[in-house]
Amino acid sequence: MRRSARWQVACVLALTAVIVPLGAAVASPIRAPHAAAPMVCKKVSADGRELSCTVALPAGVKVRSANVRVLLPAGYARSKRAYPVVLVLHGVGDDETAWTNPARGDLARLTASCGAIFVMPDGGSGPIAGWYSDWVDGSFQYETFHTSVLPAAIDATFRTPGPGRRAVAGMSMGGFGALSYTARHRGLFSAAASYSGFVDSMFASPASGEFYDAGGQNPLYSLGTPSLRVWGPQRTAAQEWRAHNPYDQSAALADVALYLTSGTGAPGGPQGDDAAKAANYSTEAYVGHLNDRFATRLNELGVAFTDARYAGGYHDWRYWRAAFTDSLRVLMPPLGAASRGCGS
């Protein structure tokens, strides 16, 4: 048995004391832009694989940054092939460079043998962590940017097969985004992966909504949790929260290759420990509980998924790098890309 009463206590403690940022399908109202201009890109690595690109934003779409990191497959410049696309999303304390930072995601190394284009957009952080949504107060349109504007810009810039051969993955808040986008935009992604994802924003509602709002707006140190500006007050806008919540949209994931992983927030995890990161263990205990609830819900609905949850572990890049590498065996085959050797 993975859980006992102590995990319920850990979850309550995490809600009140955590100091590390967390990182029926509803039809989306999002409309595609009239035209997509190619991204403006420049090389940032000696081998030419890593690019820093800027997306032209259509009127009415505002995000913190339209900058995007792109990793091309080795030999892209010499090849005439079209390559599938994997969108990789970050958490509340990061930006578009987190996944390619060697000290964090180290994705250039992990994808050196992968036959796909990996795209990492910005999703906001701290008090304006975007939660991969169009905010109800009109401040930001992250969902429109990532699911409509960006895919069109990618297809206009690179050789891609277009719709049907895309996957999405993310950690913490990015795990929420990967699953929420997949559920809300049926057919946009054929595979999705969540690493320690915040998969149930309505757990402990409505008290959790008040905590999230206070944590997100904290002027001294924002937890990056969703303030009421994102989906409205949890007490009165529950329908909006549930429309974006992976747990409530579980049934919409039935036809997708799905990968789910998280830890239990205890010492002894498969990637080792770090005594200096005590708060990260509390965060993972809470997130792990959300993932256990989510996995139970998927099983109840008969939604197939690759269950890569593990005992122990904490909320940190050491675990997400390992999870990303393992998830390639699920993400790549639906794209028509070989997973063997990819991520090694």
C-alpha positions as a Python dict, from the first residue, in 0.01 Angstrom:
ca = {
    (1, 'M'): (0, 0, 0),
    (2, 'R'): (155, 332, -109),
    (3, 'R'): (-36, 556, 128),
    (4, 'S'): (-140, 565, 491),
    (5, 'A'): (-295, 827, 718),
    (6, 'R'): (39, 1004, 747),
    (7, 'W'): (9, 1121, 386),
    (8, 'Q'): (-317, 1299, 462),
    (9, 'V'): (-134, 1484, 738),
    (10, 'A'): (151, 1562, 499),
    (11, 'C'): (-93, 1706, 248),
    (12, 'V'): (-244, 1940, 506),
    (13, 'L'): (101, 2051, 616),
    (14, 'A'): (202, 2112, 256),
    (15, 'L'): (-102, 2333, 198),
    (16, 'T'): (-23, 2549, 499),
    (17, 'A'): (355, 2548, 516),
    (18, 'V'): (504, 2474, 175),
    (19, 'I'): (758, 2733, 61),
    (20, 'V'): (862, 2574, -267),
    (21, 'P'): (658, 2675, -575),
    (22, 'L'): (439, 2400, -720),
    (23, 'G'): (506, 2363, -974),
    (24, 'A'): (-1663, 1591, -1924),
    (25, 'A'): (-1434, 1774, -2180),
    (26, 'V'): (-1512, 2141, -2230),
    (27, 'A'): (-1487, 2289, -2580),
    (28, 'S'): (-1228, 2564, -2593),
    (29, 'P'): (-1329, 2910, -2717),
    (30, 'I'): (-984, 2964, -2864),
    (31, 'R'): (-961, 3069, -3226),
    (32, 'A'): (-657, 3028, -3451),
    (33, 'P'): (-482, 3342, -3576),
    (34, 'H'): (-557, 3446, -3934),
    (35, 'A'): (-197, 3392, -4043),
    (36, 'A'): (125, 3261, -3890),
    (37, 'A'): (455, 3436, -3948),
    (38, 'P'): (776, 3231, -3918),
    (39, 'M'): (956, 3273, -3588),
    (40, 'V'): (1274, 3483, -3577),
    (41, 'C'): (1547, 3252, -3447),
    (42, 'K'): (1915, 3268, -3361),
    (43, 'K'): (2158, 2990, -3270),
    (44, 'V'): (2265, 2969, -2906),
    (45, 'S'): (2471, 2649, -2920),
    (46, 'A'): (2785, 2568, -3113),
    (47, 'D'): (2628, 2269, -3287),
    (48, 'G'): (2332, 2478, -3403),
    (49, 'R'): (2075, 2252, -3236),
    (50, 'E'): (1956, 2500, -2973),
    (51, 'L'): (1779, 2812, -3097),
    (52, 'S'): (1632, 3114, -2924),
    (53, 'C'): (1321, 3216, -3116),
    (54, 'T'): (1062, 3491, -3092),
    (55, 'V'): (699, 3445, -3196),
    (56, 'A'): (501, 3727, -3354),
    (57, 'L'): (192, 3773, -3138),
    (58, 'P'): (-142, 3856, -3301),
    (59, 'A'): (-353, 4137, -3159),
    (60, 'G'): (-528, 4042, -2838),
    (61, 'V'): (-273, 3785, -2724),
    (62, 'K'): (-55, 3892, -2431),
    (63, 'V'): (201, 3676, -2248),
    (64, 'R'): (499, 3758, -2030),
    (65, 'S'): (740, 3667, -2309),
    (66, 'A'): (701, 3545, -2665),
    (67, 'N'): (1050, 3393, -2652),
    (68, 'V'): (1078, 3019, -2716),
    (69, 'R'): (1370, 2777, -2693),
    (70, 'V'): (1389, 2515, -2967),
    (71, 'L'): (1604, 2203, -2990),
    (72, 'L'): (1640, 2067, -3342),
    (73, 'P'): (1733, 1703, -3407),
    (74, 'A'): (2093, 1633, -3502),
    (75, 'G'): (2138, 1665, -3877),
    (76, 'Y'): (1826, 1877, -3925),
    (77, 'A'): (2005, 2125, -4154),
    (78, 'R'): (2120, 1848, -4389),
    (79, 'S'): (1799, 1651, -4384),
    (80, 'K'): (1485, 1706, -4587),
    (81, 'R'): (1269, 1514, -4341),
    (82, 'A'): (971, 1651, -4153),
    (83, 'Y'): (1003, 1601, -3778),
    (84, 'P'): (732, 1566, -3513),
    (85, 'V'): (713, 1821, -3232),
    (86, 'V'): (727, 1780, -2854),
    (87, 'L'): (615, 2080, -2647),
    (88, 'V'): (791, 2084, -2307),
    (89, 'L'): (644, 2306, -2033),
    (90, 'H'): (811, 2452, -1724),
    (91, 'G'): (701, 2517, -1364),
    (92, 'V'): (614, 2830, -1170),
    (93, 'G'): (971, 2931, -1087),
    (94, 'D'): (1114, 2908, -1437),
    (95, 'D'): (1104, 3038, -1793),
    (96, 'E'): (1161, 2904, -2144),
    (97, 'T'): (1531, 2840, -2074),
    (98, 'A'): (1479, 2604, -1778),
    (99, 'W'): (1457, 2279, -1971),
    (100, 'T'): (1771, 2350, -2175),
    (101, 'N'): (1973, 2473, -1875),
    (102, 'P'): (2237, 2200, -1810),
    (103, 'A'): (2187, 2247, -1435),
    (104, 'R'): (1812, 2195, -1466),
    (105, 'G'): (1650, 2007, -1752),
    (106, 'D'): (1968, 1946, -1957),
    (107, 'L'): (1747, 1867, -2254),
    (108, 'A'): (2010, 1921, -2522),
    (109, 'R'): (2202, 1623, -2386),
    (110, 'L'): (1894, 1410, -2320),
    (111, 'T'): (1753, 1460, -2670),
    (112, 'A'): (2078, 1436, -2869),
    (113, 'S'): (1965, 1114, -3038),
    (114, 'C'): (1594, 1198, -3071),
    (115, 'G'): (1425, 1242, -3407),
    (116, 'A'): (1194, 1522, -3299),
    (117, 'I'): (1183, 1899, -3252),
    (118, 'F'): (1153, 1999, -2886),
    (119, 'V'): (990, 2336, -2819),
    (120, 'M'): (996, 2515, -2483),
    (121, 'P'): (781, 2829, -2451),
    (122, 'D'): (759, 3070, -2160),
    (123, 'G'): (461, 3026, -1929),
    (124, 'G'): (512, 3300, -1673),
    (125, 'S'): (642, 3264, -1318),
    (126, 'G'): (594, 3390, -964),
    (127, 'P'): (289, 3616, -923),
    (128, 'I'): (223, 3591, -1298),
    (129, 'A'): (275, 3217, -1333),
    (130, 'G'): (34, 3164, -1619),
    (131, 'W'): (-114, 2823, -1528),
    (132, 'Y'): (-137, 2755, -1900),
    (133, 'S'): (-467, 2938, -1923),
    (134, 'D'): (-630, 3247, -2063),
    (135, 'W'): (-688, 3449, -1746),
    (136, 'V'): (-1045, 3542, -1667),
    (137, 'D'): (-938, 3899, -1584),
    (138, 'G'): (-798, 3937, -1937),
    (139, 'S'): (-437, 3994, -1833),
    (140, 'F'): (-277, 3702, -2020),
    (141, 'Q'): (-364, 3454, -2293),
    (142, 'Y'): (-117, 3171, -2235),
    (143, 'E'): (-351, 2898, -2357),
    (144, 'T'): (-421, 3075, -2685),
    (145, 'F'): (-48, 3136, -2729),
    (146, 'H'): (57, 2777, -2665),
    (147, 'T'): (-224, 2588, -2838),
    (148, 'S'): (-301, 2811, -3134),
    (149, 'V'): (-39, 3078, -3208),
    (150, 'L'): (272, 2871, -3129),
    (151, 'P'): (181, 2553, -3323),
    (152, 'A'): (109, 2761, -3633),
    (153, 'A'): (439, 2948, -3592),
    (154, 'I'): (631, 2622, -3550),
    (155, 'D'): (479, 2477, -3867),
    (156, 'A'): (561, 2799, -4053),
    (157, 'T'): (926, 2792, -3938),
    (158, 'F'): (1034, 2428, -3937),
    (159, 'R'): (973, 2111, -4134),
    (160, 'T'): (695, 1940, -3943),
    (161, 'P'): (423, 1692, -4038),
    (162, 'G'): (163, 1926, -3890),
    (163, 'P'): (-136, 1822, -3678),
    (164, 'G'): (-150, 1470, -3539),
    (165, 'R'): (219, 1426, -3466),
    (166, 'R'): (264, 1640, -3158),
    (167, 'A'): (325, 1551, -2794),
    (168, 'V'): (338, 1760, -2477),
    (169, 'A'): (517, 1713, -2145),
    (170, 'G'): (583, 1918, -1834),
    (171, 'M'): (684, 1924, -1469),
    (172, 'S'): (487, 2063, -1173),
    (173, 'M'): (275, 2348, -1314),
    (174, 'G'): (391, 2229, -1656),
    (175, 'G'): (248, 1884, -1582),
    (176, 'F'): (-84, 2051, -1514),
    (177, 'G'): (-52, 2236, -1844),
    (178, 'A'): (38, 1926, -2043),
    (179, 'L'): (-270, 1737, -1923),
    (180, 'S'): (-507, 2034, -1927),
    (181, 'Y'): (-410, 2128, -2283),
    (182, 'T'): (-444, 1768, -2402),
    (183, 'A'): (-788, 1729, -2248),
    (184, 'R'): (-920, 2067, -2361),
    (185, 'H'): (-786, 2051, -2718),
    (186, 'R'): (-877, 1706, -2844),
    (187, 'G'): (-657, 1593, -3130),
    (188, 'L'): (-385, 1854, -3076),
    (189, 'F'): (-154, 1609, -2895),
    (190, 'S'): (-128, 1234, -2942),
    (191, 'A'): (83, 1180, -2629),
    (192, 'A'): (125, 1360, -2297),
    (193, 'A'): (350, 1325, -1992),
    (194, 'S'): (327, 1478, -1645),
    (195, 'Y'): (620, 1480, -1402),
    (196, 'S'): (512, 1565, -1044),
    (197, 'G'): (225, 1752, -1203),
    (198, 'F'): (-30, 1964, -1018),
    (199, 'V'): (-309, 1743, -1148),
    (200, 'D'): (-600, 1836, -920),
    (201, 'S'): (-642, 2208, -857),
    (202, 'M'): (-981, 2147, -690),
    (203, 'F'): (-854, 1919, -413),
    (204, 'A'): (-968, 2053, -71),
    (205, 'S'): (-1189, 2312, -240),
    (206, 'P'): (-1291, 2579, -147),
    (207, 'A'): (-1027, 2624, 125),
    (208, 'S'): (-749, 2543, -121),
    (209, 'G'): (-859, 2827, -350),
    (210, 'E'): (-813, 3081, -73),
    (211, 'F'): (-469, 2940, 6),
    (212, 'Y'): (-367, 2945, -360),
    (213, 'D'): (-479, 3305, -404),
    (214, 'A'): (-290, 3420, -94),
    (215, 'G'): (22, 3228, -194),
    (216, 'G'): (16, 3355, -551),
    (217, 'Q'): (-16, 3718, -443),
    (218, 'N'): (238, 3708, -159),
    (219, 'P'): (445, 4028, -205),
    (220, 'L'): (749, 3884, -24),
    (221, 'Y'): (771, 3548, -193),
    (222, 'S'): (508, 3425, -433),
    (223, 'L'): (441, 3052, -435),
    (224, 'G'): (323, 3088, -792),
    (225, 'T'): (-9, 2926, -704),
    (226, 'P'): (-310, 3035, -914),
    (227, 'S'): (-460, 3360, -788),
    (228, 'L'): (-825, 3445, -848),
    (229, 'R'): (-711, 3639, -1156),
    (230, 'V'): (-652, 3310, -1338),
    (231, 'W'): (-988, 3129, -1310),
    (232, 'G'): (-1178, 3350, -1067),
    (233, 'P'): (-1264, 3275, -701),
    (234, 'Q'): (-1277, 2901, -644),
    (235, 'R'): (-1596, 2936, -436),
    (236, 'T'): (-1797, 3109, -708),
    (237, 'A'): (-1619, 3005, -1028),
    (238, 'A'): (-1587, 2631, -965),
    (239, 'Q'): (-1705, 2551, -1319),
    (240, 'E'): (-1414, 2750, -1467),
    (241, 'W'): (-1166, 2577, -1236),
    (242, 'R'): (-1304, 2233, -1323),
    (243, 'A'): (-1297, 2310, -1695),
    (244, 'H'): (-916, 2342, -1672),
    (245, 'N'): (-853, 2080, -1404),
    (246, 'P'): (-695, 1753, -1528),
    (247, 'Y'): (-874, 1552, -1257),
    (248, 'D'): (-1216, 1675, -1371),
    (249, 'Q'): (-1124, 1630, -1740),
    (250, 'S'): (-981, 1279, -1700),
    (251, 'A'): (-1224, 1118, -1944),
    (252, 'A'): (-1096, 1339, -2226),
    (253, 'L'): (-754, 1170, -2203),
    (254, 'A'): (-884, 827, -2307),
    (255, 'D'): (-739, 824, -2659),
    (256, 'V'): (-397, 966, -2571),
    (257, 'A'): (-70, 788, -2488),
    (258, 'L'): (-37, 901, -2129),
    (259, 'Y'): (258, 896, -1887),
    (260, 'L'): (220, 984, -1518),
    (261, 'T'): (487, 1003, -1250),
    (262, 'S'): (535, 1149, -902),
    (263, 'G'): (695, 1056, -572),
    (264, 'T'): (574, 1031, -215),
    (265, 'G'): (791, 1304, -63),
    (266, 'A'): (993, 1074, 162),
    (267, 'P'): (1362, 984, 179),
    (268, 'G'): (1484, 687, -19),
    (269, 'G'): (1367, 782, -367),
    (270, 'P'): (1523, 619, -676),
    (271, 'Q'): (1725, 931, -765),
    (272, 'G'): (1866, 988, -417),
    (273, 'D'): (1813, 1253, -152),
    (274, 'D'): (1915, 1607, -61),
    (275, 'A'): (1891, 1698, 307),
    (276, 'A'): (1914, 2069, 221),
    (277, 'K'): (1580, 2058, 37),
    (278, 'A'): (1338, 1968, 314),
    (279, 'A'): (1059, 2186, 172),
    (280, 'N'): (1082, 2005, -162),
    (281, 'Y'): (987, 1683, 15),
    (282, 'S'): (672, 1847, 158),
    (283, 'T'): (578, 1974, -184),
    (284, 'E'): (621, 1631, -342),
    (285, 'A'): (414, 1470, -64),
    (286, 'Y'): (126, 1699, -151),
    (287, 'V'): (169, 1665, -526),
    (288, 'G'): (208, 1289, -488),
    (289, 'H'): (-126, 1273, -311),
    (290, 'L'): (-287, 1465, -598),
    (291, 'N'): (-136, 1220, -845),
    (292, 'D'): (-262, 923, -645),
    (293, 'R'): (-615, 1066, -662),
    (294, 'F'): (-573, 1132, -1033),
    (295, 'A'): (-445, 780, -1103),
    (296, 'T'): (-739, 635, -912),
    (297, 'R'): (-976, 843, -1120),
    (298, 'L'): (-815, 731, -1446),
    (299, 'N'): (-848, 369, -1338),
    (300, 'E'): (-1213, 421, -1244),
    (301, 'L'): (-1281, 559, -1591),
    (302, 'G'): (-1082, 289, -1766),
    (303, 'V'): (-836, 542, -1910),
    (304, 'A'): (-509, 364, -1987),
    (305, 'F'): (-183, 525, -1876),
    (306, 'T'): (177, 437, -1803),
    (307, 'D'): (204, 447, -1425),
    (308, 'A'): (559, 549, -1330),
    (309, 'R'): (489, 667, -974),
    (310, 'Y'): (758, 579, -721),
    (311, 'A'): (818, 568, -346),
    (312, 'G'): (1021, 849, -191),
    (313, 'G'): (1166, 1141, -382),
    (314, 'Y'): (1138, 1518, -370),
    (315, 'H'): (1021, 1800, -598),
    (316, 'D'): (1330, 1877, -801),
    (317, 'W'): (1507, 1853, -1134),
    (318, 'R'): (1705, 1541, -1045),
    (319, 'Y'): (1377, 1349, -1055),
    (320, 'W'): (1228, 1532, -1354),
    (321, 'R'): (1528, 1465, -1577),
    (322, 'A'): (1499, 1095, -1503),
    (323, 'A'): (1123, 1107, -1559),
    (324, 'F'): (1161, 1288, -1890),
    (325, 'T'): (1408, 1028, -2014),
    (326, 'D'): (1182, 741, -1911),
    (327, 'S'): (873, 904, -2063),
    (328, 'L'): (1024, 910, -2412),
    (329, 'R'): (927, 545, -2451),
    (330, 'V'): (565, 663, -2429),
    (331, 'L'): (590, 998, -2607),
    (332, 'M'): (788, 905, -2917),
    (333, 'P'): (614, 601, -3073),
    (334, 'P'): (278, 780, -3133),
    (335, 'L'): (475, 1047, -3322),
    (336, 'G'): (630, 790, -3552),
    (337, 'A'): (969, 854, -3394),
    (338, 'A'): (1193, 583, -3253),
    (339, 'S'): (1237, 587, -2877),
    (340, 'R'): (1531, 347, -2873),
    (341, 'G'): (1847, 539, -2793),
    (342, 'C'): (1651, 861, -2750),
    (343, 'G'): (1722, 1007, -2407),
    (344, 'S'): (2027, 790, -2343),
}
